[in-house]
Amino acid sequence: MNIQEMRAGDADSVLTIYREGIATGHATFETEPPDWAGFDAKRLKSPRLVSEIDGSIVGWAAASSVSDRCVYGGVAEGTVYVSASARGQGVGKALLLAFIEAAEATGIWTLNAGIFVENTASIRLHEACGYRMVGTRKALGKMTFGPMAGQWRDVALMEYRSQTVGVD
């Protein structure tokens, strides 16, 4: 497995993996991935990583700003997606650990993750990579598609706090 910086040329693979995650009904409230311009506009320029196996992209991770206020400049929301064909093979853990390291290298001291409470595999993955459960946001949004369409979804709020960045 190779983990590297995401490039614009990775767009089709990244959006395909995003679409696979959306289709599960347990990854996001989004119903469709944006086009590449929309994806690019909503995320920080760094860190953005992809994971490759045998030359094919099988996962991606990217950060989004949580606020435009300067005091939150080191706080971001991290997102990790793994292709259906590569789930359960350690891709998520390797990618998330590399993502945390890349985030810290850019000065990010806190990473947030919002995960549907039913997505226990993702919750366990984040815990294994040093995230802690902050709480549950009850009935955060109403699902419009998938196996839980029409239901209000609870979202676990998890947090990774750097032990080296932003520590004085």
C-alpha positions in Angstrom: 0.0 0.0 0.0 1.2 3.5 -0.9 -0.1 6.7 0.7 0.5 10.0 -1.0 -0.8 13.5 -1.5 -4.1 13.7 -3.3 -3.8 15.3 -6.8 -6.4 16.7 -9.1 -5.8 13.7 -11.4 -7.2 11.5 -8.6 -10.6 13.2 -8.8 -12.5 10.4 -10.6 -11.2 7.7 -8.2 -11.8 9.9 -5.1 -15.4 10.8 -6.2 -16.1 7.2 -7.1 -15.1 6.1 -3.6 -17.1 8.9 -2.1 -20.1 7.7 -4.1 -19.6 4.1 -2.8 -19.6 5.5 0.8 -22.7 7.5 0.2 -24.5 4.4 -1.2 -24.1 2.6 2.1 -26.4 5.1 3.8 -24.0 5.1 6.8 -21.3 7.6 5.8 -22.9 11.0 5.3 -26.1 13.0 4.9 -24.9 13.9 1.4 -26.9 12.2 -1.4 -24.4 12.7 -4.2 -20.7 13.6 -4.2 -20.0 17.1 -5.6 -18.1 17.6 -8.8 -14.4 18.1 -8.3 -14.6 21.9 -8.1 -17.1 21.6 -5.3 -15.0 18.9 -3.5 -11.9 21.1 -3.8 -13.7 24.2 -2.6 -15.1 22.6 0.6 -11.7 21.2 1.8 -8.5 22.5 3.0 -5.6 22.2 0.4 -3.7 20.1 2.9 -3.8 17.5 4.3 -5.4 15.5 1.5 -4.2 12.0 1.0 -5.0 8.9 -1.1 -4.1 5.3 -0.6 -3.1 3.1 -3.5 -2.8 -0.6 -3.9 -1.4 -2.0 -7.1 -1.7 1.5 -8.8 -5.4 1.9 -7.9 -6.7 4.4 -5.4 -8.6 2.6 -2.7 -9.1 5.3 -0.1 -8.8 9.0 0.6 -8.7 11.4 3.5 -9.2 15.2 3.5 -9.7 18.0 6.0 -12.3 20.7 6.1 -12.3 23.9 8.2 -14.7 24.0 11.1 -14.7 27.8 11.3 -13.2 30.9 9.6 -12.3 32.4 12.9 -8.6 32.6 13.3 -8.5 31.0 16.8 -9.8 27.8 15.2 -7.1 27.7 12.5 -5.7 24.5 14.0 -9.0 22.7 14.2 -10.4 20.7 11.3 -12.9 18.0 10.5 -11.3 15.0 9.0 -13.0 12.7 6.5 -11.8 9.2 5.5 -13.3 7.0 2.9 -12.2 3.5 1.8 -13.5 1.7 -1.4 -15.8 -1.2 -0.9 -13.2 -3.5 -2.4 -10.6 -2.6 0.2 -12.6 -2.4 3.4 -11.4 -4.7 6.2 -7.8 -4.8 4.9 -6.2 -2.2 7.1 -6.4 0.6 4.5 -8.5 2.8 6.8 -6.2 2.6 9.7 -3.0 3.2 7.7 -4.7 6.1 5.9 -6.1 7.7 9.1 -2.8 7.4 10.9 -0.9 9.0 7.9 -3.7 11.7 7.8 -3.2 12.6 11.5 0.5 12.9 11.0 0.0 15.1 7.9 -2.5 17.2 9.7 -0.1 17.8 12.6 2.6 18.7 10.1 0.4 21.5 8.8 -0.3 22.9 12.3 -3.6 21.2 13.0 -3.9 20.4 16.7 -7.5 19.1 16.8 -9.3 16.8 14.3 -13.1 16.3 14.6 -15.0 13.4 13.1 -18.8 13.1 12.9 -19.8 9.5 12.5 -23.3 7.9 12.4 -23.7 6.0 15.6 -24.6 2.8 13.7 -21.2 2.9 11.9 -19.4 1.1 14.6 -16.6 0.0 12.4 -15.7 3.7 11.7 -16.0 4.5 15.4 -13.7 1.6 16.3 -11.2 2.7 13.6 -11.1 6.3 15.0 -10.7 5.0 18.6 -7.8 2.8 17.4 -6.1 5.8 15.9 -6.3 7.9 19.1 -9.7 9.7 18.8 -11.9 9.9 21.8 -15.7 10.1 22.0 -16.8 13.6 22.8 -20.5 12.9 22.8 -23.5 12.2 20.6 -25.4 14.8 18.7 -29.0 13.5 18.9 -31.2 13.6 15.9 -28.8 15.9 14.0 -30.4 15.4 10.6 -33.1 13.5 8.9 -31.9 10.9 6.3 -33.4 11.4 2.9 -32.1 8.2 1.2 -30.8 4.7 1.9 -31.8 2.1 4.5 -32.6 4.7 7.1 -34.5 7.1 4.8 -37.0 9.2 6.8 -35.2 8.6 10.1 -33.5 11.2 12.3 -29.8 10.2 12.7 -27.6 10.5 15.8 -24.0 11.4 15.0 -21.1 10.5 17.3 -18.7 13.4 17.7 -15.1 12.2 18.0 -11.9 14.2 18.5 -8.2 13.7 18.1 -6.1 16.1 20.1 -2.4 16.3 19.1 0.1 15.7 21.8 2.7 17.8 20.0 1.0 20.6 18.1 -0.7 23.4 19.9 0.7 22.2 23.3 2.5 24.9 25.3 
